[in-house]
C-alpha cells in the first residue's frame, strides 16, 4: 500500500497528486484503486495474468475508470518474483517473465482490452481486440510493442529501466534529501526527461511526447540540483499547470516510478 500512496502523494507534474488533481481523476480514486487491488496482487494462489485481469476488473468496477493498468502490469510480476524468496530479485523476475504461459497471455491481453488504454492494440500483428494465435508468448507480444510503450519494454528487458535507473534514483535521493516522497519526484522527472511518455504518445502522437520530454530535461536537472527539494515546488507546479492545460498526463512515467518505488521497498524487505 505504501508504494501506491507515496507515489500518489508525490508532486508529479502533469499527473494526479495531492498537490494537484486532474484528468477527471482524484487522489481518492487512486487510493481506492490501491485498496481494491492490493489483496489481488498479493494473492499467491493467482497467476501473474490473473492478478492483472482481476485487478483491472476490480478497479473498473469500483472506481469507474482505468487508474492503474500500467502499475498493475508492472506490479504483478514484481510481487510474484518477491514470493520466490531467492537471493536475486531481478533474476527471480526473469524467471517469472519467461514462465508466463498462454493463460497469462490471454488474461493480460483481456485486461489491456478491458482497460482500453490503446498501445498494444495499435499493432497489426498482436491486437488486444482480436483472438491471438495459439502459441504466442507474452515476450513476443511485448517485443512488438516495446519501441512505443515503456511498460512493454520492461517485459522484454527484465525491467532494466526500473532496476538500473528508477530504483537507484530513489535510493540516491532518499539518502540525499532524507525523504522517499521527494526522491519519488526526482525519479518521476528522470523518467520524463529520459523517454517520451507512452501515455502522452498514445493520445497526442510521438512529436508531442518528444517535445514534452525535451521540456522536462532542464526542469529535472534544476530540481535535482536543489539542496532542499521543497525549493523546486514552484517550478514543478508551473510545469504541472502547463501540462494539465494541454491535457497531457505522463501516466507511464508515473507507472515506472511506482514500480521503482515498489522495488525500492521490496529490496529492503525480508523475503
C-alpha positions as CSV (number, residue, x, y, z in Angstrom):
1,X,0.0,0.0,0.0
2,X,2.9,2.4,0.8
3,X,4.2,2.3,-2.8
4,X,0.7,3.3,-4.1
5,X,0.2,6.1,-1.5
6,X,3.7,7.6,-1.6
7,X,3.6,7.7,-5.4
8,X,0.2,9.5,-5.5
9,X,1.2,11.9,-2.7
10,X,4.3,13.0,-4.6
11,X,4.3,16.2,-6.7
12,X,4.4,14.7,-10.2
13,X,3.9,17.5,-12.8
14,X,1.0,16.6,-15.2
15,X,-0.1,13.6,-13.1
16,X,-2.6,13.3,-10.2
17,X,-1.1,14.1,-6.8
18,X,-2.2,15.6,-3.5
19,X,-0.7,18.8,-4.8
20,X,-2.9,18.9,-7.9
21,X,-5.6,16.6,-9.2
22,X,-6.7,16.5,-12.8
23,X,-7.7,14.5,-16.0
24,X,-11.1,13.8,-14.4
25,X,-9.4,11.7,-11.6
26,X,-8.8,12.4,-7.9
27,X,-6.3,11.2,-5.3
28,X,-9.2,9.3,-3.7
29,X,-9.7,7.3,-7.0
30,X,-6.1,6.1,-6.7
31,X,-6.3,5.3,-3.0
32,X,-9.5,3.3,-3.6
33,X,-7.8,1.5,-6.6
34,X,-5.0,0.5,-4.3
35,X,-7.4,-0.7,-1.6
36,X,-9.2,-2.9,-4.2
37,X,-6.2,-4.3,-5.9
38,X,-3.6,-4.9,-3.2
39,X,-5.3,-8.1,-1.9
40,X,-5.5,-9.4,-5.5
41,X,-1.9,-8.5,-6.4
42,X,-0.6,-10.2,-3.3
43,X,-2.6,-13.4,-3.7
44,X,-0.1,-16.3,-4.3
45,X,-2.9,-18.5,-5.5
46,X,-3.3,-16.4,-8.6
47,X,-1.0,-16.4,-11.6
48,X,0.5,-13.1,-12.8
49,X,-2.0,-12.8,-15.6
50,X,-4.9,-13.5,-13.3
51,X,-3.7,-10.8,-10.8
52,X,-3.6,-8.3,-13.6
53,X,-7.0,-9.1,-15.0
54,X,-8.8,-9.4,-11.7
55,X,-7.2,-6.1,-10.5
56,X,-8.4,-4.3,-13.7
57,X,-11.9,-5.7,-13.2
58,X,-11.9,-4.6,-9.6
59,X,-10.7,-1.1,-10.5
60,X,-13.1,-0.5,-13.3
61,X,-16.0,-1.8,-11.2
62,X,-15.0,0.1,-8.0
63,X,-13.7,3.3,-9.4
64,X,-15.3,3.6,-12.8
65,X,-12.1,4.3,-14.8
66,X,-8.7,3.0,-15.7
67,X,-6.4,4.5,-13.0
68,X,-3.7,1.9,-12.8
69,X,-3.3,-0.5,-15.7
70,X,0.4,0.3,-16.2
71,X,1.1,-0.2,-12.5
72,X,-0.8,-3.5,-12.4
73,X,1.2,-4.8,-15.4
74,X,4.4,-3.9,-13.6
75,X,3.5,-4.8,-10.0
76,X,2.1,-8.3,-10.7
77,X,5.4,-9.9,-11.9
78,X,7.4,-8.0,-9.4
79,X,5.3,-9.3,-6.5
80,X,5.4,-12.8,-7.9
81,X,9.2,-12.6,-8.1
82,X,9.4,-11.5,-4.5
83,X,7.4,-14.5,-3.5
84,X,10.0,-16.8,-4.9
85,X,12.2,-15.8,-1.9
86,X,15.6,-16.3,-3.5
87,X,18.6,-14.1,-3.2
88,X,18.5,-12.3,-6.6
89,X,15.3,-10.3,-7.1
90,X,15.9,-9.4,-10.7
91,X,16.9,-13.0,-11.6
92,X,13.7,-14.1,-10.0
93,X,11.8,-11.6,-12.1
94,X,13.4,-13.0,-15.3
95,X,12.2,-16.5,-14.3
96,X,8.7,-15.2,-13.7
97,X,8.5,-13.3,-17.0
98,X,9.8,-16.2,-19.1
99,X,7.5,-18.5,-17.3
100,X,4.3,-16.7,-18.3
101,X,2.1,-19.2,-20.1
102,X,-0.8,-19.0,-22.6
103,X,-3.3,-18.4,-19.8
104,X,-1.2,-15.4,-18.6
105,X,-1.1,-14.0,-22.1
106,X,-4.8,-14.3,-22.5
107,X,-5.5,-12.7,-19.2
108,X,-3.1,-9.8,-19.7
109,X,-4.5,-9.1,-23.2
110,X,-8.0,-9.2,-21.9
111,X,-7.0,-6.8,-19.1
112,X,-5.5,-4.4,-21.5
113,X,-8.6,-4.6,-23.8
114,X,-10.9,-4.1,-20.8
115,X,-9.0,-1.0,-19.6
116,X,-8.8,0.2,-23.2
117,X,-5.7,2.4,-22.9
118,X,-4.5,2.0,-26.6
119,X,-0.9,1.0,-27.2
120,X,-0.6,-2.7,-27.9
121,X,-3.9,-2.6,-29.8
122,X,-2.2,-0.4,-32.4
123,X,-0.1,-3.4,-33.6
124,X,-1.3,-5.1,-36.8
125,X,0.4,-8.3,-35.5
126,X,-1.0,-8.5,-31.9
127,X,-4.2,-6.7,-31.4
128,X,-5.8,-6.9,-27.9
129,X,-9.2,-6.8,-29.5
130,X,-8.7,-9.9,-31.6
131,X,-8.1,-13.6,-30.8
132,X,-4.4,-14.3,-30.5
133,X,-2.8,-17.1,-32.5
134,X,-2.0,-20.2,-30.5
135,X,1.5,-20.3,-29.0
136,X,2.0,-16.5,-28.9
137,X,4.1,-15.7,-25.8
138,X,4.0,-12.5,-23.8
139,X,7.6,-11.9,-24.8
140,X,6.6,-11.9,-28.5
141,X,3.7,-9.6,-27.9
142,X,5.6,-7.1,-25.7
143,X,8.6,-7.2,-28.1
144,X,6.3,-6.0,-30.8
145,X,5.2,-3.0,-28.6
146,X,8.5,-2.2,-26.8
147,X,9.6,0.7,-29.1
148,X,6.4,2.6,-28.5
149,X,5.5,1.5,-25.0
150,X,7.8,1.7,-22.0
151,X,5.8,-0.8,-19.9
152,X,6.0,-3.4,-22.7
153,X,9.8,-2.7,-22.9
154,X,10.2,-3.8,-19.3
155,X,8.7,-7.2,-20.0
156,X,11.5,-8.0,-22.5
157,X,14.4,-6.4,-20.6
158,X,13.8,-7.8,-17.1
159,X,12.6,-4.3,-16.0
160,X,16.0,-2.8,-16.8
161,X,14.9,0.8,-16.5
162,X,13.2,0.2,-13.2
163,X,16.2,-1.6,-11.6
164,X,19.1,0.3,-13.1
165,X,17.6,3.8,-13.2
166,X,14.4,4.3,-11.3
167,X,15.2,2.4,-8.1
168,X,18.7,3.7,-8.0
169,X,17.4,7.3,-8.4
170,X,15.1,6.8,-5.4
171,X,17.8,5.2,-3.3
172,X,20.3,8.1,-4.0
173,X,17.8,11.0,-3.4
174,X,16.2,9.4,-0.4
175,X,19.6,9.4,1.3
176,X,20.5,12.9,0.0
177,X,17.2,14.6,0.9
178,X,16.1,12.2,3.7
179,X,12.7,11.9,2.0
180,X,11.4,9.0,0.0
181,X,8.5,11.1,-1.3
182,X,10.7,13.8,-2.8
183,X,13.0,11.0,-4.1
184,X,10.0,9.7,-6.0
185,X,9.6,13.2,-7.6
186,X,13.3,13.0,-8.7
187,X,12.7,9.6,-10.2
188,X,9.5,10.7,-12.0
189,X,11.2,13.7,-13.5
190,X,14.1,11.5,-14.5
191,X,11.8,9.1,-16.4
192,X,10.0,12.1,-18.0
193,X,13.4,13.5,-19.2
194,X,14.7,10.2,-20.4
195,X,11.8,8.8,-22.5
196,X,8.9,10.2,-24.5
197,X,6.0,9.2,-22.3
198,X,4.0,6.3,-23.8
199,X,0.6,7.6,-22.4
200,X,1.2,11.0,-24.0
201,X,2.3,9.4,-27.2
202,X,-0.9,7.3,-27.5
203,X,-3.0,10.4,-27.0
204,X,-1.1,13.1,-28.9
205,X,1.5,11.4,-31.0
206,X,5.3,10.9,-30.9
207,X,6.1,14.5,-31.8
208,X,4.3,16.0,-28.8
209,X,5.6,13.3,-26.5
210,X,9.2,14.1,-27.6
211,X,8.7,17.8,-27.1
212,X,7.4,17.3,-23.6
213,X,10.4,15.1,-22.9
214,X,12.7,17.9,-24.1
215,X,10.9,20.4,-22.0
216,X,11.3,18.1,-18.9
217,X,15.1,17.9,-19.2
218,X,16.1,21.3,-17.8
219,X,13.4,21.1,-15.1
220,X,14.6,17.6,-14.0
221,X,18.2,18.8,-13.8
222,X,17.3,22.0,-12.0
223,X,15.2,20.1,-9.5
224,X,17.9,17.6,-8.7
225,X,20.4,20.3,-8.1
226,X,18.4,21.6,-5.1
227,X,19.9,21.1,-1.7
228,X,16.3,21.2,-0.4
229,X,13.7,19.6,-2.7
230,X,11.0,21.9,-1.4
231,X,12.8,24.8,-3.2
232,X,11.7,23.2,-6.5
233,X,8.0,23.3,-5.7
234,X,7.1,26.5,-7.6
235,X,9.0,25.3,-10.7
236,X,7.3,21.9,-10.6
237,X,3.8,23.4,-10.1
238,X,4.3,25.7,-13.1
239,X,5.2,22.7,-15.3
240,X,2.2,20.8,-13.8
241,X,-0.1,23.6,-14.9
242,X,1.3,23.8,-18.4
243,X,0.9,20.0,-18.9
244,X,-2.6,19.9,-17.5
245,X,-3.7,22.9,-19.6
246,X,-2.7,20.7,-22.6
247,X,-4.4,17.6,-21.2
248,X,-1.0,15.9,-21.2
249,X,-0.7,13.2,-18.5
250,X,2.7,11.5,-18.2
251,X,1.0,8.4,-16.9
252,X,3.6,5.9,-18.0
253,X,6.3,7.9,-16.2
254,X,4.2,7.7,-13.1
255,X,3.8,3.9,-13.6
256,X,7.5,3.3,-14.0
257,X,8.1,5.5,-10.9
258,X,5.6,3.5,-8.8
259,X,7.2,0.2,-9.9
260,X,10.7,1.7,-9.0
261,X,9.3,2.6,-5.6
262,X,7.9,-0.9,-5.1
263,X,11.3,-2.4,-6.0
264,X,12.9,0.0,-3.5
265,X,10.6,-1.2,-0.7
266,X,10.9,-4.9,-1.7
267,X,14.7,-4.8,-1.8
268,X,14.7,-3.5,1.8
269,X,12.2,-6.2,2.9
270,X,13.0,-9.7,4.1
271,X,11.7,-12.2,1.6
